[in-house]
Amino acid sequence: MFSSVREKTQSISTTTPSADDVSILVKRVQGGDIAAFDSIMLLYRERLYGVIYNMTFNHEDAADLTQESFVKAFRSLKKFKGKSSFFTWLYRIGVNMTLSHIQRKKRRKFFSFDQISEEHSLNKEFEKFSSTDSSSVRNTLLNELHQKLNEALLKLSDKHRTIVILFEIDGLSHKEISNIMKCTEGTVRSRLHYAKLQLQSLLSDYLK
Amino acid sequence: MKTSDKPTLQDLFESKKLDVPSDEFWDDFQEKVREKALSTVLQRSMFSTTSKMIGFSVPASFVCILALFFYFQSPAPSIEPLETLPHSIGVVSVDNPSLPTTKHVDSYVVDSKLSDHNLYVHNSLQWSESVSFEEPIVQAKELNQPGFLAQYTF
């Protein structure tokens, strides 16, 4: 079952746009071309959404936060000097907004299992609209495992969770993550190692 | 679940990559972001117009208020900074009762700048009567003429 998942993810994996193409688009937006911003959104929306969703485990929040991140990026694009790559800059906006959102949410209400199950039901509803139509992927077992993984990820600290998501799910390098999280590569490596150990122990009953 | 069926942690991460929304979701998403971005542009342009207007109107109105303030605060326009009488001319009183008396003669103020040319007298003599200067003198002289009234003697 999981070998088929691997094949599918390899076929789905998005092609990374060249830095030159992106910088041209960014310059066009800076010059007032709003249509160019649509192209930028097309390039990054799914990846950014994926990161935010895996940080919040709530599709509605993820959709709102991804939208807000793009709007904020659009608003601040004139300040973008190109010192870092555009996607690092965009991801930093998205990750920071999501971390602030999680903190706010935590302050309002401590996470409870009720909430997790509530969000899980929301996710199930959302899956009706999901594009991937593979019964082998979206079977009960996989959903259950996803839920378990989500629960385990929620037990990590926000920073550890973000690093795991950026590295393991989004496939960013240690250096890129260190730029986004504004920490050293060593910190990224150690957090990643610690987070994976913790996940392995939390999911020991379900994993090889 | 058999151990052989169990996934690895990596498999789980890989499978999570498939958890993506549908195309319909993205259409709606794109539309919403575009709307928000456009409203940002509109807000920005409205803000810049308003700020430009404020930027212009505030100093302009301030200058107007300041001008009005100084206009009303300053004394009535007079030629004050004139020097007082280094070249003053004395007041000449004329005791002749036949002449119309000078009711009031203000101090003569001479503008020193004009001293080389014509003496510029700011406050001219103010006569109590509206008649000319010559008329009373001529009349008095006519009356004092000997035999002036002879023509009326019968």
Interface residues (C-beta under 8 A of the other chain):
Chain A: M1 F2 V5 R6 K8 T9 I12 S13 I34 F37 D38 M41 L42 R45 E46 Y49 G50 Y53 N54 H59 A63 T66 Q67 F70 V71 F74 R75 F126 F129 S130 S131 T132 S134 V137 L141 L142 L145 H146 L149 E168 I169 K196 L199 Q200 L203 Y206 L207 K208
Chain B: M1 T3 D5 K6 P7 T8 L9 Q10 D11 L12 F13 E14 S15 K16 K17 L18 D19 V20 P21 S22 D23 E24 F25 W26 F29 Q30 K32 V33 R34 K36 A37 L38 T40 V41
